[in-house]
Amino acid sequence: MKTEYTNDEDFGSVWNNISKQGHIAEKEYVSRDGFLFFKSQLCVPRGSFREFLITKLHGGGLAGHFGHDKTFAIVADRFY
């Protein structure tokens, strides 16, 4: 996932700014251990891992089976 930030449509510019400057690019974003966070939420780049998280939180073992609204709330609480 760490390697996906550079070219990601959602986080690429923020990640590249942080990488160049070596610190927080925008006051709400931070890089920790090679992962990008927005406030306390892990930024998940577009791709198969994002889809995996949504699938698991919707009907998998991480949170049981919830409807669309509950699944969205769970994902939005933990991930950005």
N, CA, C and O atoms as CSV, one atom per row, in Angstrom:
chain,resi,resn,atom,element,x,y,z
A,1,MET,N,N,0.819,-1.181,0.000
A,1,MET,CA,C,0.000,0.000,0.000
A,1,MET,C,C,0.871,1.256,0.000
A,1,MET,O,O,0.516,2.255,-0.625
A,2,LYS,N,N,1.995,1.212,0.689
A,2,LYS,CA,C,2.876,2.372,0.778
A,2,LYS,C,C,3.345,2.845,-0.591
A,2,LYS,O,O,3.498,4.045,-0.820
A,3,THR,N,N,3.569,1.916,-1.486
A,3,THR,CA,C,4.077,2.275,-2.814
A,3,THR,C,C,2.994,2.864,-3.706
A,3,THR,O,O,3.308,3.438,-4.749
A,4,GLU,N,N,1.748,2.739,-3.329
A,4,GLU,CA,C,0.631,3.217,-4.139
A,4,GLU,C,C,0.360,4.711,-3.973
A,4,GLU,O,O,-0.296,5.310,-4.826
A,5,TYR,N,N,0.845,5.317,-2.908
A,5,TYR,CA,C,0.553,6.731,-2.649
A,5,TYR,C,C,1.088,7.653,-3.746
A,5,TYR,O,O,0.412,8.605,-4.138
A,6,THR,N,N,2.271,7.383,-4.231
A,6,THR,CA,C,2.936,8.281,-5.177
A,6,THR,C,C,2.080,8.616,-6.387
A,6,THR,O,O,2.012,9.779,-6.786
A,7,ASN,N,N,1.434,7.636,-6.974
A,7,ASN,CA,C,0.658,7.848,-8.194
A,7,ASN,C,C,-0.851,7.826,-7.968
A,7,ASN,O,O,-1.623,7.795,-8.927
A,8,ASP,N,N,-1.267,7.841,-6.724
A,8,ASP,CA,C,-2.694,7.744,-6.431
A,8,ASP,C,C,-3.426,9.031,-6.799
A,8,ASP,O,O,-2.936,10.136,-6.562
A,9,GLU,N,N,-4.598,8.863,-7.378
A,9,GLU,CA,C,-5.427,9.986,-7.813
A,9,GLU,C,C,-5.867,10.858,-6.633
A,9,GLU,O,O,-5.962,12.078,-6.762
A,10,ASP,N,N,-6.128,10.243,-5.506
A,10,ASP,CA,C,-6.626,10.978,-4.342
A,10,ASP,C,C,-5.511,11.567,-3.481
A,10,ASP,O,O,-5.650,12.677,-2.967
A,11,PHE,N,N,-4.408,10.838,-3.320
A,11,PHE,CA,C,-3.392,11.234,-2.351
A,11,PHE,C,C,-2.018,11.527,-2.943
A,11,PHE,O,O,-1.106,11.911,-2.211
A,12,GLY,N,N,-1.853,11.356,-4.239
A,12,GLY,CA,C,-0.544,11.501,-4.865
A,12,GLY,C,C,0.118,12.843,-4.624
A,12,GLY,O,O,1.298,12.888,-4.276
A,13,SER,N,N,-0.602,13.929,-4.798
A,13,SER,CA,C,0.017,15.249,-4.647
A,13,SER,C,C,0.394,15.520,-3.195
A,13,SER,O,O,1.455,16.085,-2.931
A,14,VAL,N,N,-0.449,15.130,-2.259
A,14,VAL,CA,C,-0.129,15.314,-0.844
A,14,VAL,C,C,1.084,14.475,-0.467
A,14,VAL,O,O,2.001,14.963,0.194
A,15,TRP,N,N,1.089,13.221,-0.884
A,15,TRP,CA,C,2.192,12.317,-0.568
A,15,TRP,C,C,3.506,12.833,-1.145
A,15,TRP,O,O,4.534,12.825,-0.467
A,16,ASN,N,N,3.472,13.275,-2.382
A,16,ASN,CA,C,4.690,13.773,-3.012
A,16,ASN,C,C,5.198,15.041,-2.337
A,16,ASN,O,O,6.410,15.235,-2.238
A,17,ASN,N,N,4.304,15.904,-1.872
A,17,ASN,CA,C,4.722,17.091,-1.122
A,17,ASN,C,C,5.375,16.720,0.195
A,17,ASN,O,O,6.394,17.298,0.573
A,18,ILE,N,N,4.798,15.764,0.888
A,18,ILE,CA,C,5.373,15.318,2.154
A,18,ILE,C,C,6.743,14.692,1.915
A,18,ILE,O,O,7.685,14.947,2.665
A,19,SER,N,N,6.853,13.878,0.879
A,19,SER,CA,C,8.119,13.208,0.570
A,19,SER,C,C,9.214,14.208,0.248
A,19,SER,O,O,10.352,14.041,0.687
A,20,LYS,N,N,8.890,15.240,-0.506
A,20,LYS,CA,C,9.880,16.258,-0.883
A,20,LYS,C,C,10.286,17.119,0.299
A,20,LYS,O,O,11.462,17.441,0.465
A,21,GLN,N,N,9.322,17.488,1.111
A,21,GLN,CA,C,9.588,18.397,2.219
A,21,GLN,C,C,10.044,17.667,3.478
A,21,GLN,O,O,10.664,18.263,4.358
A,22,GLY,N,N,9.739,16.397,3.557
A,22,GLY,CA,C,10.137,15.611,4.720
A,22,GLY,C,C,9.320,15.910,5.968
A,22,GLY,O,O,9.720,15.550,7.075
A,23,HIS,N,N,8.191,16.559,5.798
A,23,HIS,CA,C,7.324,16.836,6.943
A,23,HIS,C,C,5.890,16.997,6.461
A,23,HIS,O,O,5.584,16.715,5.302
A,24,ILE,N,N,5.032,17.441,7.330
A,24,ILE,CA,C,3.610,17.571,7.005
A,24,ILE,C,C,3.431,18.575,5.871
A,24,ILE,O,O,3.885,19.714,5.969
A,25,ALA,N,N,2.770,18.154,4.799
A,25,ALA,CA,C,2.546,19.010,3.642
A,25,ALA,C,C,1.351,19.924,3.872
A,25,ALA,O,O,1.368,21.089,3.475
A,26,GLU,N,N,0.348,19.411,4.492
A,26,GLU,CA,C,-0.834,20.176,4.834
A,26,GLU,C,C,-1.129,19.857,6.288
A,26,GLU,O,O,-0.913,18.727,6.726
A,27,LYS,N,N,-1.605,20.801,7.022
A,27,LYS,CA,C,-1.681,20.650,8.479
A,27,LYS,C,C,-2.445,19.419,8.953
A,27,LYS,O,O,-2.249,18.978,10.085
A,28,GLU,N,N,-3.299,18.864,8.124
A,28,GLU,CA,C,-4.115,17.734,8.559
A,28,GLU,C,C,-3.545,16.383,8.132
A,28,GLU,O,O,-4.012,15.346,8.602
A,29,TYR,N,N,-2.549,16.377,7.257
A,29,TYR,CA,C,-1.941,15.137,6.773
A,29,TYR,C,C,-0.603,14.916,7.451
A,29,TYR,O,O,0.132,15.860,7.742
A,30,VAL,N,N,-0.304,13.647,7.696
A,30,VAL,CA,C,0.991,13.295,8.277
A,30,VAL,C,C,1.411,11.926,7.757
A,30,VAL,O,O,0.578,11.058,7.500
A,31,SER,N,N,2.700,11.755,7.612
A,31,SER,CA,C,3.263,10.464,7.230
A,31,SER,C,C,3.841,9.811,8.478
A,31,SER,O,O,4.646,10.410,9.191
A,32,ARG,N,N,3.422,8.576,8.733
A,32,ARG,CA,C,3.944,7.805,9.868
A,32,ARG,C,C,4.309,6.415,9.400
A,32,ARG,O,O,3.462,5.679,8.894
A,33,ASP,N,N,5.557,6.058,9.566
A,33,ASP,CA,C,6.051,4.732,9.192
A,33,ASP,C,C,5.746,4.387,7.742
A,33,ASP,O,O,5.510,3.225,7.412
A,34,GLY,N,N,5.751,5.402,6.872
A,34,GLY,CA,C,5.530,5.175,5.457
A,34,GLY,C,C,4.069,5.130,5.038
A,34,GLY,O,O,3.766,4.882,3.871
A,35,PHE,N,N,3.165,5.367,5.975
A,35,PHE,CA,C,1.739,5.422,5.678
A,35,PHE,C,C,1.266,6.858,5.801
A,35,PHE,O,O,1.808,7.631,6.590
A,36,LEU,N,N,0.257,7.216,5.023
A,36,LEU,CA,C,-0.307,8.555,5.049
A,36,LEU,C,C,-1.583,8.551,5.880
A,36,LEU,O,O,-2.450,7.693,5.716
A,37,PHE,N,N,-1.679,9.536,6.779
A,37,PHE,CA,C,-2.859,9.682,7.623
A,37,PHE,C,C,-3.453,11.066,7.431
A,37,PHE,O,O,-2.728,12.045,7.253
A,38,PHE,N,N,-4.770,11.140,7.468
A,38,PHE,CA,C,-5.494,12.397,7.525
A,38,PHE,C,C,-6.108,12.441,8.905
A,38,PHE,O,O,-7.007,11.660,9.220
A,39,LYS,N,N,-5.625,13.352,9.729
A,39,LYS,CA,C,-5.968,13.377,11.156
A,39,LYS,C,C,-5.582,12.014,11.725
A,39,LYS,O,O,-4.399,11.673,11.723
A,40,SER,N,N,-6.527,11.234,12.206
A,40,SER,CA,C,-6.187,9.914,12.761
A,40,SER,C,C,-6.582,8.773,11.833
A,40,SER,O,O,-6.469,7.604,12.201
A,41,GLN,N,N,-7.046,9.109,10.624
A,41,GLN,CA,C,-7.543,8.091,9.703
A,41,GLN,C,C,-6.469,7.703,8.685
A,41,GLN,O,O,-5.804,8.566,8.111
A,42,LEU,N,N,-6.312,6.415,8.472
A,42,LEU,CA,C,-5.389,5.908,7.470
A,42,LEU,C,C,-5.918,6.218,6.081
A,42,LEU,O,O,-7.066,5.902,5.768
A,43,CYS,N,N,-5.096,6.831,5.250
A,43,CYS,CA,C,-5.472,7.112,3.861
A,43,CYS,C,C,-5.270,5.837,3.044
A,43,CYS,O,O,-4.174,5.278,3.016
A,44,VAL,N,N,-6.314,5.390,2.392
A,44,VAL,CA,C,-6.256,4.157,1.607
A,44,VAL,C,C,-6.327,4.522,0.132
A,44,VAL,O,O,-7.352,5.019,-0.336
A,45,PRO,N,N,-5.242,4.279,-0.608
A,45,PRO,CA,C,-5.235,4.594,-2.035
A,45,PRO,C,C,-6.274,3.772,-2.794
A,45,PRO,O,O,-6.719,2.721,-2.334
A,46,ARG,N,N,-6.646,4.279,-3.967
A,46,ARG,CA,C,-7.576,3.539,-4.826
A,46,ARG,C,C,-6.936,2.226,-5.243
A,46,ARG,O,O,-5.728,2.155,-5.469
A,47,GLY,N,N,-7.739,1.210,-5.341
A,47,GLY,CA,C,-7.217,-0.074,-5.785
A,47,GLY,C,C,-7.842,-1.228,-5.048
A,47,GLY,O,O,-8.861,-1.083,-4.372
A,48,SER,N,N,-7.219,-2.374,-5.189
A,48,SER,CA,C,-7.799,-3.609,-4.669
A,48,SER,C,C,-7.864,-3.631,-3.144
A,48,SER,O,O,-8.778,-4.233,-2.581
A,49,PHE,N,N,-6.906,-2.983,-2.459
A,49,PHE,CA,C,-6.948,-3.003,-0.996
A,49,PHE,C,C,-8.133,-2.192,-0.478
A,49,PHE,O,O,-8.758,-2.578,0.509
A,50,ARG,N,N,-8.449,-1.080,-1.126
A,50,ARG,CA,C,-9.610,-0.277,-0.733
A,50,ARG,C,C,-10.888,-1.105,-0.908
A,50,ARG,O,O,-11.754,-1.115,-0.033
A,51,GLU,N,N,-10.993,-1.785,-2.026
A,51,GLU,CA,C,-12.155,-2.632,-2.284
A,51,GLU,C,C,-12.242,-3.773,-1.273
A,51,GLU,O,O,-13.330,-4.125,-0.818
A,52,PHE,N,N,-11.086,-4.349,-0.925
A,52,PHE,CA,C,-11.024,-5.419,0.069
A,52,PHE,C,C,-11.562,-4.935,1.420
A,52,PHE,O,O,-12.358,-5.627,2.056
A,53,LEU,N,N,-11.130,-3.757,1.853
A,53,LEU,CA,C,-11.593,-3.220,3.129
A,53,LEU,C,C,-13.103,-3.034,3.146
A,53,LEU,O,O,-13.770,-3.414,4.109
A,54,ILE,N,N,-13.633,-2.457,2.094
A,54,ILE,CA,C,-15.071,-2.225,2.028
A,54,ILE,C,C,-15.827,-3.543,2.058
A,54,ILE,O,O,-16.830,-3.671,2.761
A,55,THR,N,N,-15.353,-4.523,1.300
A,55,THR,CA,C,-15.994,-5.839,1.270
A,55,THR,C,C,-15.957,-6.491,2.642
A,55,THR,O,O,-16.966,-7.017,3.111
A,56,LYS,N,N,-14.797,-6.458,3.287
A,56,LYS,CA,C,-14.663,-7.087,4.603
A,56,LYS,C,C,-15.510,-6.389,5.648
A,56,LYS,O,O,-16.130,-7.048,6.483
A,57,LEU,N,N,-15.546,-5.076,5.614
A,57,LEU,CA,C,-16.348,-4.354,6.600
A,57,LEU,C,C,-17.840,-4.484,6.332
A,57,LEU,O,O,-18.649,-4.361,7.252
A,58,HIS,N,N,-18.209,-4.730,5.090
A,58,HIS,CA,C,-19.630,-4.878,4.755
A,58,HIS,C,C,-20.165,-6.248,5.143
A,58,HIS,O,O,-21.202,-6.353,5.798
A,59,GLY,N,N,-19.464,-7.287,4.742
A,59,GLY,CA,C,-20.028,-8.610,4.968
A,59,GLY,C,C,-19.068,-9.618,5.521
A,59,GLY,O,O,-19.417,-10.789,5.674
A,60,GLY,N,N,-17.866,-9.193,5.825
A,60,GLY,CA,C,-16.853,-10.134,6.284
A,60,GLY,C,C,-16.764,-10.203,7.785
A,60,GLY,O,O,-17.660,-9.765,8.506
A,61,GLY,N,N,-15.679,-10.757,8.233
A,61,GLY,CA,C,-15.484,-11.008,9.646
A,61,GLY,C,C,-15.082,-9.810,10.477
A,61,GLY,O,O,-15.048,-9.925,11.702
A,62,LEU,N,N,-14.776,-8.674,9.891
A,62,LEU,CA,C,-14.310,-7.538,10.680
A,62,LEU,C,C,-15.433,-6.844,11.442
A,62,LEU,O,O,-15.197,-6.305,12.524
A,63,ALA,N,N,-16.632,-6.845,10.907
A,63,ALA,CA,C,-17.699,-6.109,11.582
A,63,ALA,C,C,-19.084,-6.725,11.397
A,63,ALA,O,O,-20.080,-6.107,11.774
A,64,GLY,N,N,-19.170,-7.901,10.837
A,64,GLY,CA,C,-20.483,-8.486,10.588
A,64,GLY,C,C,-21.070,-7.943,9.303
A,64,GLY,O,O,-20.395,-7.228,8.563
A,65,HIS,N,N,-22.306,-8.271,9.034
A,65,HIS,CA,C,-22.948,-7.828,7.797
A,65,HIS,C,C,-23.842,-6.628,8.089
A,65,HIS,O,O,-24.808,-6.724,8.845
A,66,PHE,N,N,-23.500,-5.500,7.477
A,66,PHE,CA,C,-24.269,-4.287,7.666
A,66,PHE,C,C,-24.752,-3.792,6.314
A,66,PHE,O,O,-24.255,-4.220,5.273
A,67,GLY,N,N,-25.712,-2.900,6.335
A,67,GLY,CA,C,-26.193,-2.270,5.116
A,67,GLY,C,C,-25.227,-1.195,4.657
A,67,GLY,O,O,-24.176,-0.979,5.262
A,68,HIS,N,N,-25.600,-0.529,3.584
A,68,HIS,CA,C,-24.751,0.500,2.972
A,68,HIS,C,C,-24.393,1.613,3.951
A,68,HIS,O,O,-23.219,1.959,4.082
A,69,ASP,N,N,-25.370,2.173,4.633
A,69,ASP,CA,C,-25.127,3.318,5.512
A,69,ASP,C,C,-24.218,2.962,6.683
A,69,ASP,O,O,-23.302,3.717,7.010
A,70,LYS,N,N,-24.464,1.840,7.305
A,70,LYS,CA,C,-23.644,1.412,8.440
A,70,LYS,C,C,-22.224,1.084,7.972
A,70,LYS,O,O,-21.257,1.439,8.646
A,71,THR,N,N,-22.088,0.413,6.831
A,71,THR,CA,C,-20.771,0.099,6.285
A,71,THR,C,C,-20.004,1.381,5.995
A,71,THR,O,O,-18.826,1.488,6.336
A,72,PHE,N,N,-20.655,2.350,5.373
A,72,PHE,CA,C,-20.001,3.624,5.065
A,72,PHE,C,C,-19.543,4.318,6.342
A,72,PHE,O,O,-18.442,4.866,6.380
A,73,ALA,N,N,-20.359,4.305,7.379
A,73,ALA,CA,C,-20.001,4.942,8.636
A,73,ALA,C,C,-18.775,4.282,9.267
A,73,ALA,O,O,-17.903,4.969,9.798
A,74,ILE,N,N,-18.709,2.964,9.208
A,74,ILE,CA,C,-17.568,2.235,9.776
A,74,ILE,C,C,-16.291,2.567,8.998
A,74,ILE,O,O,-15.250,2.849,9.590
A,75,VAL,N,N,-16.384,2.530,7.676
A,75,VAL,CA,C,-15.217,2.827,6.827
A,75,VAL,C,C,-14.774,4.271,7.052
A,75,VAL,O,O,-13.579,4.523,7.212
A,76,ALA,N,N,-15.693,5.209,7.066
A,76,ALA,CA,C,-15.372,6.629,7.221
A,76,ALA,C,C,-14.777,6.936,8.598
A,76,ALA,O,O,-14.010,7.887,8.741
A,77,ASP,N,N,-15.121,6.150,9.593
A,77,ASP,CA,C,-14.578,6.356,10.931
A,77,ASP,C,C,-13.118,5.947,11.032
A,77,ASP,O,O,-12.357,6.556,11.784
A,78,ARG,N,N,-12.719,4.932,10.290
A,78,ARG,CA,C,-11.374,4.365,10.425
A,78,ARG,C,C,-10.420,4.742,9.298
A,78,ARG,O,O,-9.205,4.791,9.490
A,79,PHE,N,N,-10.981,5.005,8.124
A,79,PHE,CA,C,-10.149,5.209,6.936
A,79,PHE,C,C,-10.572,6.472,6.204
A,79,PHE,O,O,-11.713,6.923,6.313
A,80,TYR,N,N,-9.620,7.039,5.446
A,80,TYR,CA,C,-9.897,8.243,4.667
A,80,TYR,C,C,-9.619,7.952,3.222
A,80,TYR,O,O,-9.785,8.828,2.373
